[in-house]
């Protein structure tokens, strides 16, 4: 890549949100069915960090999920309070 300015990578939390009907989030990562060809994919935190690290970014965005404004409070609290993927990613980076 011919780019000398800072690079920020995004792990795709918004895309995960958009694929709500085609994806499943589990502790080990995310699986989803492609809306293009129907093929199933699985991304672990390790794979997502490997993809982002391959372009040597200055800032790496952690795995997240964009909760719907219609989400129940308990869902948001449980997801953001107990979701282990961020801790897992932090261990990978350290």
C-alpha positions in Angstrom: 0.0 0.0 0.0 1.4 3.3 -1.0 0.2 5.4 2.0 2.4 7.5 4.3 -0.3 8.9 6.6 -1.8 7.2 9.7 -3.9 4.1 9.1 -6.9 3.2 11.2 -8.5 -0.3 10.7 -12.0 -1.3 11.7 -12.9 -4.8 12.6 -16.4 -4.6 11.2 -18.8 -4.1 14.1 -21.2 -2.2 11.9 -21.2 -4.9 9.3 -21.9 -7.4 12.0 -24.9 -5.3 13.0 -26.1 -5.2 9.4 -25.9 -9.0 9.1 -28.0 -9.5 12.2 -30.2 -12.1 10.4 -27.2 -14.0 8.9 -24.7 -14.1 11.8 -24.1 -15.7 15.1 -21.8 -14.2 17.8 -20.2 -16.7 20.1 -17.3 -16.4 22.6 -14.9 -17.8 20.0 -15.8 -15.3 17.4 -18.5 -14.6 14.8 -19.9 -16.8 12.1 -22.0 -15.5 9.3 -23.6 -16.6 6.0 -22.6 -14.4 3.0 -25.5 -12.5 1.6 -23.7 -12.6 -1.8 -23.0 -16.3 -2.3 -24.4 -18.1 0.8 -21.0 -19.4 1.9 -20.4 -19.6 5.7 -17.5 -17.7 7.2 -16.0 -17.7 10.7 -13.7 -15.1 12.2 -12.0 -15.5 15.5 -10.3 -12.6 17.3 -7.0 -14.0 16.3 -7.9 -14.0 12.6 -9.4 -10.5 12.8 -6.2 -9.2 14.4 -4.1 -11.0 11.8 -6.0 -9.4 9.0 -5.7 -5.9 10.5 -2.1 -6.3 11.6 -1.1 -7.3 8.0 -1.3 -3.7 6.9 0.6 -2.3 9.9 -2.0 0.1 11.1 -1.5 3.0 13.6 -4.8 2.4 15.3 -6.7 -0.9 15.5 -10.4 -0.9 16.4 -11.5 -3.7 18.7 -14.3 -6.1 18.0 -17.6 -4.6 18.8 -21.3 -5.0 18.1 -23.5 -2.0 17.3 -26.6 -2.7 19.4 -29.9 -1.6 17.9 -31.6 1.4 19.6 -34.5 -1.1 20.1 -32.3 -3.5 22.1 -33.4 -4.4 25.6 -31.4 -2.8 28.4 -30.5 -6.3 29.7 -29.0 -7.3 26.3 -26.8 -4.2 26.0 -25.7 -4.6 29.6 -24.9 -8.3 29.2 -23.1 -7.8 25.9 -20.9 -4.9 26.9 -20.5 -5.9 30.5 -19.5 -9.6 30.0 -18.5 -10.0 26.3 -15.0 -11.7 26.4 -13.8 -10.9 22.9 -12.3 -7.5 23.8 -10.4 -9.1 26.7 -9.2 -11.8 24.3 -8.0 -9.2 21.7 -6.2 -7.3 24.4 -4.3 -10.5 25.4 -3.4 -11.1 21.8 -1.9 -7.5 21.5 0.1 -7.7 24.7 
